[in-house]
Amino acid sequence: MSANMATTTTQTCSANDYTYFKELSNVAFSVACRYVKNSCMQDDTAKIINTKKLPA
């Protein structure tokens, strides 16, 4: 695996772990947001998928 390849991790976090900063994009089934991780003040992003809008 190349050192330049992005990795994807899935974590379950409490809402208290992050502070919402701003919305980056909003498309049909998802929203991408920028957050700041409270424990270390690092920027982080999350893509939130609205499963209710997904076709069955």
Jmol script that loads the backbone (N, CA, C; Angstrom):
load data "model"
ATOM      1  N   MET A   1       0.837  -1.171   0.000  1.00  0.00           N
ATOM      2  CA  MET A   1       0.000   0.000   0.000  1.00  0.00           C
ATOM      3  C   MET A   1       0.885   1.239   0.000  1.00  0.00           C
ATOM      4  N   SER A   2       0.534   2.204  -0.824  1.00  0.00           N
ATOM      5  CA  SER A   2       1.291   3.433  -0.958  1.00  0.00           C
ATOM      6  C   SER A   2       1.115   4.309   0.271  1.00  0.00           C
ATOM      7  N   ALA A   3       2.135   5.078   0.590  1.00  0.00           N
ATOM      8  CA  ALA A   3       2.063   5.984   1.733  1.00  0.00           C
ATOM      9  C   ALA A   3       1.092   7.132   1.476  1.00  0.00           C
ATOM     10  N   ASN A   4       0.787   7.404   0.208  1.00  0.00           N
ATOM     11  CA  ASN A   4      -0.108   8.502  -0.137  1.00  0.00           C
ATOM     12  C   ASN A   4      -1.578   8.105  -0.158  1.00  0.00           C
ATOM     13  N   MET A   5      -1.889   6.826  -0.015  1.00  0.00           N
ATOM     14  CA  MET A   5      -3.271   6.367  -0.061  1.00  0.00           C
ATOM     15  C   MET A   5      -3.999   6.756   1.221  1.00  0.00           C
ATOM     16  N   ALA A   6      -5.216   7.239   1.074  1.00  0.00           N
ATOM     17  CA  ALA A   6      -6.030   7.605   2.231  1.00  0.00           C
ATOM     18  C   ALA A   6      -6.613   6.344   2.852  1.00  0.00           C
ATOM     19  N   THR A   7      -6.770   6.367   4.143  1.00  0.00           N
ATOM     20  CA  THR A   7      -7.379   5.249   4.840  1.00  0.00           C
ATOM     21  C   THR A   7      -8.741   5.669   5.372  1.00  0.00           C
ATOM     22  N   THR A   8      -9.643   4.737   5.445  1.00  0.00           N
ATOM     23  CA  THR A   8     -10.972   4.998   5.961  1.00  0.00           C
ATOM     24  C   THR A   8     -11.143   4.232   7.258  1.00  0.00           C
ATOM     25  N   THR A   9     -11.572   4.939   8.283  1.00  0.00           N
ATOM     26  CA  THR A   9     -11.831   4.290   9.559  1.00  0.00           C
ATOM     27  C   THR A   9     -13.262   4.584   9.968  1.00  0.00           C
ATOM     28  N   THR A  10     -13.873   3.627  10.607  1.00  0.00           N
ATOM     29  CA  THR A  10     -15.226   3.802  11.102  1.00  0.00           C
ATOM     30  C   THR A  10     -15.182   3.678  12.612  1.00  0.00           C
ATOM     31  N   GLN A  11     -15.668   4.710  13.287  1.00  0.00           N
ATOM     32  CA  GLN A  11     -15.660   4.716  14.738  1.00  0.00           C
ATOM     33  C   GLN A  11     -17.024   5.142  15.249  1.00  0.00           C
ATOM     34  N   THR A  12     -17.368   4.653  16.410  1.00  0.00           N
ATOM     35  CA  THR A  12     -18.568   5.130  17.080  1.00  0.00           C
ATOM     36  C   THR A  12     -18.113   6.093  18.159  1.00  0.00           C
ATOM     37  N   CYS A  13     -18.567   7.329  18.059  1.00  0.00           N
ATOM     38  CA  CYS A  13     -18.135   8.362  18.989  1.00  0.00           C
ATOM     39  C   CYS A  13     -19.332   9.044  19.612  1.00  0.00           C
ATOM     40  N   SER A  14     -19.116   9.586  20.757  1.00  0.00           N
ATOM     41  CA  SER A  14     -20.137  10.378  21.423  1.00  0.00           C
ATOM     42  C   SER A  14     -20.155  11.772  20.800  1.00  0.00           C
ATOM     43  N   ALA A  15     -21.304  12.405  20.806  1.00  0.00           N
ATOM     44  CA  ALA A  15     -21.414  13.766  20.287  1.00  0.00           C
ATOM     45  C   ALA A  15     -20.556  14.727  21.098  1.00  0.00           C
ATOM     46  N   ASN A  16     -20.246  14.366  22.331  1.00  0.00           N
ATOM     47  CA  ASN A  16     -19.413  15.213  23.180  1.00  0.00           C
ATOM     48  C   ASN A  16     -17.944  15.167  22.803  1.00  0.00           C
ATOM     49  N   ASP A  17     -17.536  14.207  21.974  1.00  0.00           N
ATOM     50  CA  ASP A  17     -16.144  14.082  21.569  1.00  0.00           C
ATOM     51  C   ASP A  17     -15.741  15.121  20.529  1.00  0.00           C
ATOM     52  N   TYR A  18     -16.720  15.677  19.807  1.00  0.00           N
ATOM     53  CA  TYR A  18     -16.453  16.589  18.705  1.00  0.00           C
ATOM     54  C   TYR A  18     -17.312  17.843  18.805  1.00  0.00           C
ATOM     55  N   THR A  19     -16.787  18.951  18.281  1.00  0.00           N
ATOM     56  CA  THR A  19     -17.532  20.191  18.174  1.00  0.00           C
ATOM     57  C   THR A  19     -17.730  20.491  16.701  1.00  0.00           C
ATOM     58  N   TYR A  20     -18.981  20.716  16.299  1.00  0.00           N
ATOM     59  CA  TYR A  20     -19.312  21.014  14.913  1.00  0.00           C
ATOM     60  C   TYR A  20     -18.673  22.338  14.512  1.00  0.00           C
ATOM     61  N   PHE A  21     -18.032  22.370  13.321  1.00  0.00           N
ATOM     62  CA  PHE A  21     -17.388  23.585  12.855  1.00  0.00           C
ATOM     63  C   PHE A  21     -18.128  24.181  11.665  1.00  0.00           C
ATOM     64  N   LYS A  22     -18.282  23.397  10.563  1.00  0.00           N
ATOM     65  CA  LYS A  22     -19.051  23.894   9.424  1.00  0.00           C
ATOM     66  C   LYS A  22     -19.398  22.755   8.477  1.00  0.00           C
ATOM     67  N   GLU A  23     -20.414  22.998   7.651  1.00  0.00           N
ATOM     68  CA  GLU A  23     -20.832  22.033   6.635  1.00  0.00           C
ATOM     69  C   GLU A  23     -19.971  22.236   5.389  1.00  0.00           C
ATOM     70  N   LEU A  24     -19.409  21.130   4.870  1.00  0.00           N
ATOM     71  CA  LEU A  24     -18.560  21.210   3.687  1.00  0.00           C
ATOM     72  C   LEU A  24     -19.328  20.970   2.399  1.00  0.00           C
ATOM     73  N   SER A  25     -20.251  20.028   2.421  1.00  0.00           N
ATOM     74  CA  SER A  25     -21.079  19.760   1.242  1.00  0.00           C
ATOM     75  C   SER A  25     -22.385  19.110   1.678  1.00  0.00           C
ATOM     76  N   ASN A  26     -23.388  19.257   0.827  1.00  0.00           N
ATOM     77  CA  ASN A  26     -24.698  18.693   1.104  1.00  0.00           C
ATOM     78  C   ASN A  26     -25.235  18.163  -0.214  1.00  0.00           C
ATOM     79  N   VAL A  27     -25.324  16.848  -0.337  1.00  0.00           N
ATOM     80  CA  VAL A  27     -25.818  16.215  -1.561  1.00  0.00           C
ATOM     81  C   VAL A  27     -27.050  15.377  -1.224  1.00  0.00           C
ATOM     82  N   ALA A  28     -27.601  14.692  -2.210  1.00  0.00           N
ATOM     83  CA  ALA A  28     -28.881  13.999  -2.078  1.00  0.00           C
ATOM     84  C   ALA A  28     -28.992  13.100  -0.842  1.00  0.00           C
ATOM     85  N   PHE A  29     -27.986  12.282  -0.573  1.00  0.00           N
ATOM     86  CA  PHE A  29     -28.097  11.289   0.498  1.00  0.00           C
ATOM     87  C   PHE A  29     -27.129  11.504   1.654  1.00  0.00           C
ATOM     88  N   SER A  30     -26.299  12.551   1.605  1.00  0.00           N
ATOM     89  CA  SER A  30     -25.321  12.713   2.671  1.00  0.00           C
ATOM     90  C   SER A  30     -24.912  14.172   2.853  1.00  0.00           C
ATOM     91  N   VAL A  31     -24.288  14.420   3.999  1.00  0.00           N
ATOM     92  CA  VAL A  31     -23.748  15.728   4.340  1.00  0.00           C
ATOM     93  C   VAL A  31     -22.330  15.501   4.837  1.00  0.00           C
ATOM     94  N   ALA A  32     -21.386  16.280   4.328  1.00  0.00           N
ATOM     95  CA  ALA A  32     -20.010  16.229   4.818  1.00  0.00           C
ATOM     96  C   ALA A  32     -19.792  17.441   5.716  1.00  0.00           C
ATOM     97  N   CYS A  33     -19.279  17.203   6.921  1.00  0.00           N
ATOM     98  CA  CYS A  33     -19.092  18.269   7.902  1.00  0.00           C
ATOM     99  C   CYS A  33     -17.669  18.272   8.428  1.00  0.00           C
ATOM    100  N   ARG A  34     -17.242  19.441   8.845  1.00  0.00           N
ATOM    101  CA  ARG A  34     -15.936  19.583   9.482  1.00  0.00           C
ATOM    102  C   ARG A  34     -16.169  19.709  10.982  1.00  0.00           C
ATOM    103  N   TYR A  35     -15.419  18.955  11.738  1.00  0.00           N
ATOM    104  CA  TYR A  35     -15.521  18.952  13.193  1.00  0.00           C
ATOM    105  C   TYR A  35     -14.153  19.181  13.801  1.00  0.00           C
ATOM    106  N   VAL A  36     -14.132  19.588  15.051  1.00  0.00           N
ATOM    107  CA  VAL A  36     -12.896  19.693  15.814  1.00  0.00           C
ATOM    108  C   VAL A  36     -12.993  18.680  16.943  1.00  0.00           C
ATOM    109  N   LYS A  37     -11.993  17.813  17.029  1.00  0.00           N
ATOM    110  CA  LYS A  37     -11.956  16.799  18.087  1.00  0.00           C
ATOM    111  C   LYS A  37     -11.566  17.484  19.397  1.00  0.00           C
ATOM    112  N   ASN A  38     -12.434  17.407  20.389  1.00  0.00           N
ATOM    113  CA  ASN A  38     -12.240  18.143  21.636  1.00  0.00           C
ATOM    114  C   ASN A  38     -11.005  17.720  22.420  1.00  0.00           C
ATOM    115  N   SER A  39     -10.663  16.456  22.401  1.00  0.00           N
ATOM    116  CA  SER A  39      -9.570  15.971  23.240  1.00  0.00           C
ATOM    117  C   SER A  39      -8.201  16.485  22.802  1.00  0.00           C
ATOM    118  N   CYS A  40      -8.022  16.745  21.498  1.00  0.00           N
ATOM    119  CA  CYS A  40      -6.708  17.176  21.025  1.00  0.00           C
ATOM    120  C   CYS A  40      -6.766  18.384  20.086  1.00  0.00           C
ATOM    121  N   MET A  41      -7.971  18.955  19.903  1.00  0.00           N
ATOM    122  CA  MET A  41      -8.179  20.139  19.075  1.00  0.00           C
ATOM    123  C   MET A  41      -7.735  19.949  17.624  1.00  0.00           C
ATOM    124  N   GLN A  42      -7.865  18.730  17.101  1.00  0.00           N
ATOM    125  CA  GLN A  42      -7.533  18.443  15.712  1.00  0.00           C
ATOM    126  C   GLN A  42      -8.779  18.534  14.853  1.00  0.00           C
ATOM    127  N   ASP A  43      -8.601  19.036  13.614  1.00  0.00           N
ATOM    128  CA  ASP A  43      -9.699  19.050  12.656  1.00  0.00           C
ATOM    129  C   ASP A  43      -9.982  17.641  12.187  1.00  0.00           C
ATOM    130  N   ASP A  44     -11.255  17.353  11.966  1.00  0.00           N
ATOM    131  CA  ASP A  44     -11.671  16.050  11.483  1.00  0.00           C
ATOM    132  C   ASP A  44     -12.884  16.260  10.589  1.00  0.00           C
ATOM    133  N   THR A  45     -13.160  15.313   9.710  1.00  0.00           N
ATOM    134  CA  THR A  45     -14.340  15.400   8.858  1.00  0.00           C
ATOM    135  C   THR A  45     -15.189  14.155   9.039  1.00  0.00           C
ATOM    136  N   ALA A  46     -16.470  14.322   8.766  1.00  0.00           N
ATOM    137  CA  ALA A  46     -17.395  13.199   8.846  1.00  0.00           C
ATOM    138  C   ALA A  46     -18.378  13.312   7.699  1.00  0.00           C
ATOM    139  N   LYS A  47     -18.716  12.175   7.119  1.00  0.00           N
ATOM    140  CA  LYS A  47     -19.754  12.125   6.104  1.00  0.00           C
ATOM    141  C   LYS A  47     -20.940  11.417   6.742  1.00  0.00           C
ATOM    142  N   ILE A  48     -22.041  12.123   6.848  1.00  0.00           N
ATOM    143  CA  ILE A  48     -23.243  11.607   7.492  1.00  0.00           C
ATOM    144  C   ILE A  48     -24.217  11.203   6.396  1.00  0.00           C
ATOM    145  N   ILE A  49     -24.573   9.922   6.356  1.00  0.00           N
ATOM    146  CA  ILE A  49     -25.457   9.396   5.326  1.00  0.00           C
ATOM    147  C   ILE A  49     -26.859   9.253   5.894  1.00  0.00           C
ATOM    148  N   ASN A  50     -27.824   9.862   5.220  1.00  0.00           N
ATOM    149  CA  ASN A  50     -29.222   9.771   5.625  1.00  0.00           C
ATOM    150  C   ASN A  50     -29.808   8.508   5.007  1.00  0.00           C
ATOM    151  N   THR A  51     -29.890   7.443   5.785  1.00  0.00           N
ATOM    152  CA  THR A  51     -30.360   6.148   5.269  1.00  0.00           C
ATOM    153  C   THR A  51     -31.854   6.149   4.970  1.00  0.00           C
ATOM    154  N   LYS A  52     -32.600   7.087   5.521  1.00  0.00           N
ATOM    155  CA  LYS A  52     -34.025   7.158   5.243  1.00  0.00           C
ATOM    156  C   LYS A  52     -34.285   7.591   3.799  1.00  0.00           C
ATOM    157  N   LYS A  53     -33.342   8.294   3.187  1.00  0.00           N
ATOM    158  CA  LYS A  53     -33.510   8.766   1.817  1.00  0.00           C
ATOM    159  C   LYS A  53     -32.986   7.759   0.787  1.00  0.00           C
ATOM    160  N   LEU A  54     -32.278   6.732   1.223  1.00  0.00           N
ATOM    161  CA  LEU A  54     -31.722   5.748   0.298  1.00  0.00           C
ATOM    162  C   LEU A  54     -32.842   4.885  -0.297  1.00  0.00           C
ATOM    163  N   PRO A  55     -32.727   4.527  -1.588  1.00  0.00           N
ATOM    164  CA  PRO A  55     -33.732   3.645  -2.171  1.00  0.00           C
ATOM    165  C   PRO A  55     -33.676   2.260  -1.543  1.00  0.00           C
ATOM    166  N   ALA A  56     -34.798   1.605  -1.443  1.00  0.00           N
ATOM    167  CA  ALA A  56     -34.876   0.281  -0.791  1.00  0.00           C
ATOM    168  C   ALA A  56     -34.229  -0.792  -1.624  1.00  0.00           C
TER     169      ALA A  56
END
end "model"
wireframe off; spacefill off
backbone 0.3
color backbone group
